[in-house]
């Protein structure tokens, strides 16, 4: 949702375009629309994923509506449980959420939350949400609380625990929730599965397809890099600026130029025919951000329509998540 180099489009227009793109994706058989959460971005990014997800849910009927990740320690847990329940009802049970902690102390400070207590805040939020969605009242902070309405999905919406640490893997197992690392992390996945076995609980791991990267479509990829490349670079630079030493993140790249973005594999630009060849070769996941880095709205539509009109009709089942 960033707005960097598209002066003709205010944020208002970009949010409207995002919802219209979701409607198109729903009609064309895309699998999901995914929103993420980042605060204190100079370009806007997306600080309120629950609001955008609600708009998408209200205007679509089939595709999954995902928030990945929702930074749950930044919220009051009772209010968050109620907001998610309402959103799940709006979507008719199509909601999926990855509960994350984030990795930027500045976000915690801005929202009045204690970075040093983030693990405790995460545990409390998960416990409160799971209790709030049950059919009986629960006690929290000395009060007996009954959150209504309950979610449309019973016992609760699809809820993953995200993260890139052993603590995250153990937390997911302890709560009996599926684990969603943002990239392939075999040691953590093995730890999670062992913890499940030790605790006698059931769960599973969900992560991006190996080698997954942001994808845009263009009839001429070289021309596409000239047109789209500066906007992909905008996102890569801002994302890199939030990194911390020793913190592994997906699609991490130290980039200065568009050529750096290409060389490091942050994103790809392919033709519809090349995408069909990749799918025939076994590719099962396509992640597209048609508004990446302030990409002009019409250029985003052009890329999205190539995928929706020229690729999906040839492969049948939904196979193309769209990143919000």
C-alpha positions as CSV (number, residue, x, y, z in Angstrom):
1,X,0.0,0.0,0.0
2,X,3.0,2.3,-0.2
3,X,2.8,5.5,-2.2
4,X,6.2,6.7,-3.3
5,X,6.4,7.8,-6.9
6,X,2.8,8.0,-8.0
7,X,1.9,11.6,-7.3
8,X,-1.3,11.4,-9.3
9,X,-2.8,8.8,-6.8
10,X,-3.5,9.7,-3.2
11,X,-3.6,6.9,-0.6
12,X,-7.3,7.1,-0.9
13,X,-7.1,6.0,-4.5
14,X,-4.6,3.3,-3.8
15,X,-6.8,1.7,-1.1
16,X,-9.8,1.8,-3.4
17,X,-7.7,0.2,-6.1
18,X,-6.6,-2.5,-3.7
19,X,-10.2,-3.5,-2.9
20,X,-11.1,-3.4,-6.6
21,X,-8.2,-5.6,-7.4
22,X,-9.3,-8.1,-4.7
23,X,-12.8,-8.2,-6.3
24,X,-11.2,-9.0,-9.6
25,X,-9.0,-11.7,-8.0
26,X,-12.1,-13.2,-6.5
27,X,-13.9,-13.4,-9.8
28,X,-10.9,-14.8,-11.6
29,X,-10.3,-17.7,-9.1
30,X,-7.3,-16.5,-7.1
31,X,-6.7,-18.3,-3.9
32,X,-6.1,-15.5,-1.4
33,X,-5.5,-11.9,-0.7
34,X,-3.0,-11.3,2.1
35,X,-2.4,-8.1,4.2
36,X,0.5,-7.4,6.4
37,X,1.2,-4.9,9.2
38,X,3.9,-2.3,9.5
39,X,3.9,0.9,11.4
40,X,5.9,4.2,11.2
41,X,6.6,3.8,7.4
42,X,7.3,7.0,5.6
43,X,5.4,5.7,2.6
44,X,2.3,4.4,4.3
45,X,2.8,0.7,3.9
46,X,-0.2,-0.8,5.8
47,X,-0.6,0.0,9.5
48,X,-4.2,-1.3,9.8
49,X,-4.5,-4.7,8.2
50,X,-7.8,-5.6,10.0
51,X,-9.5,-2.6,8.4
52,X,-8.3,-3.4,4.9
53,X,-9.1,-7.1,5.4
54,X,-12.6,-6.2,6.4
55,X,-13.1,-4.2,3.2
56,X,-11.8,-7.0,1.1
57,X,-14.0,-9.6,2.9
58,X,-17.1,-7.4,2.4
59,X,-16.4,-7.1,-1.4
60,X,-15.5,-10.8,-2.1
61,X,-17.2,-14.1,-1.7
62,X,-14.7,-16.9,-2.4
63,X,-11.0,-16.2,-1.8
64,X,-9.3,-16.6,1.5
65,X,-8.6,-13.3,3.4
66,X,-5.3,-13.5,5.2
67,X,-3.3,-11.2,7.5
68,X,0.3,-12.2,7.6
69,X,1.4,-11.2,10.0
70,X,-0.8,-9.5,12.6
71,X,1.3,-8.0,15.3
72,X,-0.9,-9.2,18.2
73,X,1.2,-7.9,21.2
74,X,0.4,-4.3,19.9
75,X,-3.3,-4.8,20.6
76,X,-5.6,-5.0,23.6
77,X,-6.3,-8.8,23.5
78,X,-10.0,-8.7,24.3
79,X,-10.6,-6.0,21.7
80,X,-8.5,-7.9,19.2
81,X,-10.5,-11.1,19.8
82,X,-13.7,-9.2,19.2
83,X,-12.4,-7.5,16.0
84,X,-11.2,-10.8,14.6
85,X,-14.6,-12.5,15.4
86,X,-16.4,-9.7,13.6
87,X,-14.1,-9.9,10.6
88,X,-14.5,-13.7,10.4
89,X,-18.3,-13.2,10.3
90,X,-18.0,-10.5,7.6
91,X,-15.9,-13.0,5.6
92,X,-18.2,-15.9,6.1
93,X,-15.4,-17.9,7.6
94,X,-12.7,-17.2,5.0
95,X,-10.2,-15.6,7.4
96,X,-6.7,-16.8,8.2
97,X,-4.3,-15.0,10.5
98,X,-0.6,-15.4,11.3
99,X,0.0,-14.1,14.8
100,X,3.4,-12.4,14.8
101,X,5.4,-10.3,17.3
102,X,7.3,-8.0,14.9
103,X,10.9,-7.1,15.1
104,X,11.0,-3.3,15.5
105,X,11.2,-1.8,19.0
106,X,10.1,1.5,17.6
107,X,6.6,0.1,16.8
108,X,6.2,-1.0,20.4
109,X,7.3,2.4,21.7
110,X,4.9,4.3,19.4
111,X,1.9,2.2,20.5
112,X,2.8,2.3,24.2
113,X,3.8,-1.4,24.5
114,X,6.8,-2.8,26.3
115,X,9.3,-4.4,23.8
116,X,11.0,-6.2,26.7
117,X,7.7,-8.0,27.5
118,X,6.8,-8.9,23.9
119,X,6.9,-12.6,24.6
120,X,4.6,-12.3,27.6
121,X,2.3,-10.0,25.7
122,X,2.1,-12.6,22.8
123,X,1.3,-15.4,25.2
124,X,-1.4,-13.4,26.9
125,X,-3.0,-12.3,23.7
126,X,-3.1,-15.9,22.3
127,X,-4.6,-17.3,25.5
128,X,-7.2,-14.5,25.7
129,X,-8.2,-14.9,22.1
130,X,-8.6,-18.6,22.3
131,X,-10.6,-18.3,25.5
132,X,-12.8,-15.5,24.1
133,X,-13.9,-17.5,21.1
134,X,-15.2,-20.4,23.3
135,X,-18.9,-20.6,24.1
136,X,-18.4,-19.9,27.8
137,X,-17.3,-16.7,29.6
138,X,-13.7,-16.5,30.8
139,X,-11.8,-14.5,33.5
140,X,-9.4,-11.8,32.5
141,X,-7.9,-9.2,34.8
142,X,-10.3,-10.1,37.5
143,X,-13.4,-9.7,35.4
144,X,-15.7,-12.4,33.9
145,X,-15.9,-11.7,30.1
146,X,-18.0,-13.1,27.3
147,X,-17.0,-11.8,23.9
148,X,-19.8,-11.8,21.3
149,X,-20.3,-12.4,18.5
150,X,-18.4,-15.6,18.3
151,X,-16.5,-16.2,15.0
152,X,-18.3,-17.8,12.1
153,X,-15.5,-20.5,12.0
154,X,-15.7,-22.9,14.9
155,X,-13.9,-23.2,17.2
156,X,-12.1,-20.2,15.8
157,X,-10.6,-18.8,12.6
158,X,-7.5,-20.4,11.2
159,X,-4.8,-19.0,13.5
160,X,-1.1,-19.6,13.0
161,X,1.8,-18.6,15.2
162,X,4.5,-17.0,13.1
163,X,8.1,-16.4,13.9
164,X,11.7,-17.2,13.2
165,X,12.9,-18.4,16.6
166,X,12.8,-21.5,18.8
167,X,10.6,-19.6,21.2
168,X,8.0,-19.1,18.4
169,X,8.1,-22.8,17.5
170,X,7.6,-23.8,21.1
171,X,4.9,-21.3,21.6
172,X,2.9,-22.6,18.6
173,X,3.2,-26.2,19.9
174,X,2.3,-25.1,23.5
175,X,-0.9,-23.5,22.3
176,X,-1.7,-26.4,19.9
177,X,-1.6,-24.0,16.9
178,X,0.0,-24.5,13.5
179,X,3.4,-22.9,13.0
180,X,4.1,-20.5,10.1
181,X,7.7,-19.5,9.6
182,X,8.1,-16.9,6.8
183,X,10.6,-19.1,5.0
184,X,12.0,-22.6,5.1
185,X,13.6,-23.1,8.5
186,X,14.1,-26.9,8.9
187,X,15.6,-26.9,12.4
188,X,12.7,-24.8,13.8
189,X,10.1,-27.0,12.0
190,X,11.7,-30.1,13.5
191,X,11.7,-28.5,17.0
192,X,8.0,-27.6,16.6
193,X,7.0,-31.2,15.5
194,X,9.0,-32.7,18.4
195,X,7.3,-30.3,20.9
196,X,3.9,-31.3,19.5
197,X,4.8,-35.0,20.1
198,X,6.1,-34.3,23.6
199,X,2.9,-32.4,24.5
200,X,0.5,-34.8,22.8
201,X,-0.9,-32.1,20.5
202,X,-1.7,-31.9,16.9
203,X,-0.4,-29.3,14.5
204,X,1.3,-28.6,11.2
205,X,3.8,-26.3,9.5
206,X,2.8,-23.9,6.8
207,X,5.5,-21.9,5.0
208,X,6.1,-20.4,1.6
209,X,7.1,-22.7,-1.3
210,X,10.9,-23.0,-1.5
211,X,12.3,-20.3,-3.7
212,X,9.1,-18.2,-3.5
213,X,9.6,-14.6,-4.5
214,X,7.5,-11.6,-5.5
215,X,6.3,-11.9,-9.0
216,X,5.0,-9.5,-11.6
217,X,3.9,-10.2,-15.1
218,X,4.8,-8.3,-18.3
219,X,4.7,-9.2,-22.0
220,X,8.4,-8.0,-22.3
221,X,10.3,-8.7,-19.0
222,X,13.2,-6.4,-20.0
223,X,10.7,-3.6,-20.5
224,X,9.0,-4.7,-17.4
225,X,12.2,-4.2,-15.3
226,X,12.5,-0.7,-16.7
227,X,8.9,0.1,-15.9
228,X,8.4,-1.8,-12.6
229,X,12.0,-2.1,-11.3
230,X,12.2,1.3,-9.6
231,X,9.1,0.5,-7.5
232,X,10.4,-3.0,-6.6
233,X,13.6,-1.2,-5.5
234,X,11.5,1.2,-3.4
235,X,10.0,-1.7,-1.4
236,X,13.3,-3.6,-1.1
237,X,15.1,-0.5,0.3
238,X,12.4,0.3,2.9
239,X,12.1,-3.3,3.9
240,X,15.9,-3.5,4.3
241,X,16.0,-0.4,6.4
242,X,14.0,-2.2,9.1
243,X,16.4,-5.1,9.5
244,X,18.4,-5.9,12.6
245,X,21.8,-7.7,12.9
246,X,21.4,-11.4,13.3
247,X,17.7,-11.4,12.3
248,X,17.0,-13.6,9.3
249,X,14.1,-12.4,7.2
250,X,12.7,-13.7,3.9
251,X,13.7,-11.7,0.8
252,X,16.4,-9.9,2.7
253,X,18.5,-8.0,0.2
254,X,21.1,-5.2,0.5
255,X,20.1,-3.3,-2.6
256,X,21.1,0.1,-4.1
257,X,20.1,-0.3,-7.7
258,X,17.5,-2.1,-9.7
259,X,20.2,-4.4,-11.0
260,X,20.9,-5.3,-7.4
261,X,17.3,-6.3,-7.0
262,X,17.5,-8.5,-10.1
263,X,20.8,-10.1,-9.1
264,X,19.7,-11.0,-5.6
265,X,16.5,-12.5,-6.6
266,X,14.2,-10.2,-4.6
267,X,11.6,-10.4,-7.3
268,X,10.9,-11.7,-10.8
269,X,9.2,-10.3,-13.9
270,X,8.0,-13.0,-16.3
271,X,5.7,-13.4,-19.3
272,X,2.4,-15.3,-19.0
273,X,3.9,-18.1,-21.1
274,X,7.0,-18.3,-18.8
275,X,4.7,-18.5,-15.8
276,X,2.7,-21.3,-17.4
277,X,5.9,-23.2,-18.0
278,X,6.9,-22.8,-14.4
279,X,3.5,-24.1,-13.3
280,X,3.9,-27.1,-15.6
281,X,7.3,-27.7,-14.0
282,X,5.8,-28.0,-10.6
283,X,5.4,-24.4,-9.3
284,X,2.4,-24.2,-7.0
285,X,2.5,-20.7,-5.5
286,X,2.5,-17.3,-7.1
287,X,2.8,-14.2,-4.8
288,X,2.1,-10.9,-6.5
289,X,2.0,-7.4,-5.1
290,X,0.4,-5.3,-7.9
291,X,0.8,-2.1,-5.9
292,X,4.4,-2.7,-4.8
293,X,6.6,0.3,-3.8
294,X,4.2,2.9,-5.2
295,X,3.8,1.2,-8.6
296,X,1.2,3.3,-10.5
297,X,-2.2,1.8,-10.3
298,X,-2.7,1.2,-14.0
299,X,0.7,-0.6,-14.2
300,X,-0.4,-2.8,-11.3
301,X,-3.7,-3.6,-13.1
302,X,-1.8,-4.6,-16.2
303,X,0.3,-7.1,-14.4
304,X,-2.6,-8.5,-12.4
305,X,-4.7,-8.9,-15.5
306,X,-2.0,-10.8,-17.3
307,X,-2.0,-13.3,-14.4
308,X,-5.8,-13.4,-14.1
309,X,-6.7,-13.4,-17.8
310,X,-3.7,-15.1,-19.5
311,X,-2.5,-17.7,-16.9
312,X,-5.2,-18.8,-14.4
313,X,-7.8,-19.8,-17.1
314,X,-5.2,-22.4,-18.3
315,X,-4.5,-24.1,-15.0
316,X,-8.0,-24.6,-13.5
317,X,-7.7,-24.6,-9.7
318,X,-6.8,-21.5,-7.8
319,X,-3.0,-21.1,-7.5
320,X,-2.2,-17.4,-7.1
321,X,-2.2,-15.6,-3.8
322,X,-2.2,-11.8,-4.1
323,X,-0.2,-9.9,-1.5
324,X,-2.0,-6.8,-0.4
